[in-house]
Amino acid sequence: MNDTKLIRWGIIGPGSIARTFADGIAHSHSGQLIAIGSRNPDNPLLVERFPNARIVHGYEALLNESDIDAIYIATPHTGHAEWAIKALRAGKHVLVEKPIGLSAFEAEAIFHEARKAGKFAGEAFMYRFHPQTRRLIELIKEGAIGDLRIIRSSFGFNMGRVQPDHRLFANATAGGGILDVGCYPVSMARLIAGSIEGKNFLEPEVLFGTGHLGETGVDEWASAILKFPNGVIAEVSCSIMAEQDNTLRIIGSRGRIEVKDFWYASGQKGGVGKLELFKSDGTHETIEIKEERWLYSFEVDAVSDAIHGGHQQFAAPGMEWADSIGNLRVLDQWRAAIGLEYTAEKATSRTKTISGDVLRPGNTVPKRTIAGLEKPLSAVALGFEFFPNFAAGSLTLDAYYAAGGNLFDTAYIYANGKTEAILGDWHTSRGIPRQEIVMIGKGAHSPLCYPDMIGKQLSRSLDRLKTDHVDIYFMHRDNIDIPVGEFVDAMDAEVKAGRIRGPFGGSNWTRERMNEAIAYAEKNGKTAPAALSNNFSLAEMLVPIWDGCVAASDDTWKNWLDATQIPNFAWSSQGRGFFTERAGRDKRDDEELVRVWYSEKNFDRRERAYELAKKLGRSPIHIALAYVLAQPFPVIPLIGPRNLDELEDSLSALNIELTPEEVKWLEG
């Protein structure tokens, strides 16, 4: 590294961990501390604690400094994602103190920005780079303790008394043990469990978590059990109000290894680390790892190696992106198990985007009009039933709206109403005028598919959505034992009451029932159904994905849609992964894909989609979405991205315009 240009560092958040990291820079081979960003630049201690560093007034100002290559973010946890994203957008590489975000969703958002910016982003687990950690993994791989069985690890200390003003006790700054120190034993357990599989980490398949929430609303002590697919079990615990022995114990079939305070390795300023090896035959060996280098200097040099090598993430055993996301998913589950939610994750506090900006509508997503709805709606609708809470869902909602999307797909039954509640909190917390967005509501799903359930469920939905109407409404299923006119009467009553202010219709309804409903309405002076929500895709659904599902992809349906020009709000419009590498003639692990989509006709279409995608320089799934949008009748695809990468990828397909000839060719 001596002949390589030094990486010039700036630090945001001049607290105690920042001082420690600054020492790491000073004792590294590849880094140089240039400046400290502080909101209190006149504090005389800054000069003392960060000698030779320029003190910059404010975090934003630090990001504008041209002589800084990388930013280390050491703010309280609640500021990690915001300032990481701002730094990446300012063209800086970023290293974020653990945890990189409050949740796996925040971590994904940071890495999404890093990917777009072409910059390095990493999570600061300094112990991962120390030679002691490498030697520990080597011992396990070598079979020093036989077959791996159990991992026990803790990181806990006792603050003595509750201190409401201290960050560790403040729910507002995401205090408590799980995020602050529980992340260490979890990350080590995942590293060790993966090592015996030849992997950089392994995700647990089962997690049981418990903990004690104190008077300030944070976890004061907590424990969890993780079971990995290879049979390894990890017992992890953390605390801020209980002194623990903080010893890592790795137990195998022929012995165990013990490491005291594994995250300190040989010490912050170097020294001798010890791995205690106890064999089942009663012998004991102390393996000493002598290291003169300062602990945090390894981390600094690892960032430099990645940047100079043109890499955007750490090499193992550093926390690569997938590793950081997986670690936070475990912490998310642990927190959920004990009911721990932070103030910063709630709609009342999170009124801006994750980067701290006021949300503004964009114009990337094209709009269209449909009969019966006065305002234009997006070419694709956003579904978001996969998100566990407002904090997670708002990331995708914000990004979709910022791209120009205004059409949102909800239903009474999605996540037991959570989807509707998230949307209601989102549009009110952001102050979005109701007339600027289009809400789809659905109700009366089986087994409660009866006319009298429409009004009852719609009342509850409107409360959750924090509005007095939906713009589009669908019966979520059909009940052919009930005369169709009774359903039409019930929906017509909601139209007349002003609680449905656009078209309504059936989701997973047959043509026969739609025709019958339309005829009944025309004969009896009622509002006629004027919208459909059935499956429609280049890959034809062979059997229902779920009971009661109806596809509208075959030629008979296409002729009906063309003749009526009734818009179809199509679900699973991209074949639920059929046009990705998850599917293939020789891939039969995914039971749903095989059962619902595998046919010669569909594989022929898939191969043509791959061929056209190669010709256009796009991906097959883009072609599948473009096919749906290119129909001679209105189809509005419902998309359900699970993260920002998937959302942006789907929206990128909206600029593909297939010709009628290409559409026919894809169909074969």
Secondary structure, DSSP 4 states (H G I P E B T S, - for coil): -TTSPPEEEEEES-SHHHHHHHHHHHTSSSEEEEEEEES-TT-HHHHHHSTTPEEEESHHHHHT-TT--EEEE-S-GGGHHHHHHHHHHTT-EEEEESSSSSSHHHHHHHHHHHHHHT--EEEE-GGGGSHHHHHHHHHHHTTTTSSEEEEEEEEE-B-SS--TTSGGG-GGGT-SHIIIIIHHHHHHHHHHHHHTTTSS----SEEEEEEEE-TTSSEEEEEEEEE-TTS-EEEEEEESBS----EEEEEETTEEEEEETGGGTT-TT-EEEEEEEEETTS-EEEEEEEE-S-HHHHHHHHHHHHHHTT-SSPPTTS--HHHHHHHHHHHHHHHHHHT---GGGSTTT--S-TTSPPP---S-S-EE--TT-SS-EESSEEE-TT-SSHHHHHHHHHHHHHTT--EEE--TTGGGGHHHHHHHHHHHHTT--GGG-EEEEEE--TTS-SHHHHHHHHHHHHHHHTSS-BSEEEESS--TTS-HHHHHHHHHHHHHTTSB-S-EEEES--HHHHHHHHHHHHHHTPPPP-EEE-B--SSPPSS-SSTT--B--SHHHHHHHHHH---EEESSTTGGGTTSTT--TT----HHHHHHH--HHHHHHHHHHHHHHHHHTS-HHHHHHHHHHTSSS-EEEEE--SSHHHHHHHHGGGG----HHHHHHHH-
